[in-house]
Amino acid sequence: MIRVVLADDQAVVRMGFRVLLEEHGDIEVVGEASGGLEAIDVVRRQRPDVVLMDLRMPGGDGIAATREITSWHGVVPGGRETAVLVVTTFDLDDDVFGALEAGADGFVLKDCEPEELVDAVRRLAA
């Protein structure tokens, strides 16, 4: 089972992602966050395989949260590393480069096809 945390400031987006992902029997959403600082806390507690991270959120942006989460890789003894998939509305070069520099493992736009999102989650979990 692939464990996922959703981090997006829009509740309707989180709900849509949850429904989309959980209709596939191999993905379980184990937590949600509406801001970057909350995302860090939820990921720390849940240790998911993948976190879907929005970039622009109140309460700490997604790039700073990504940087914090990816800084744990290799630090937690016996801990699972969490892959970060940035899912955003904006495809600005600064956003892409900022997310990748912060350690994001992948980047998709919110207007992608549903199967593209599911495929990205599965690839990062593998």
Buried (B, 14 or more C-beta within 10 A) or exposed (E): EBBBBBBBBEEEBBBBBBEBBEEBEEBBBBBBBBBBBBBBBBBEEBBBBBBBBBBBBEEBBBBBBBBBBBEBEEEEEEEEBBBBBBBBEEEEEEBBEBBBEBBBBBBBEBEEEEEEBBEBBBEBBE
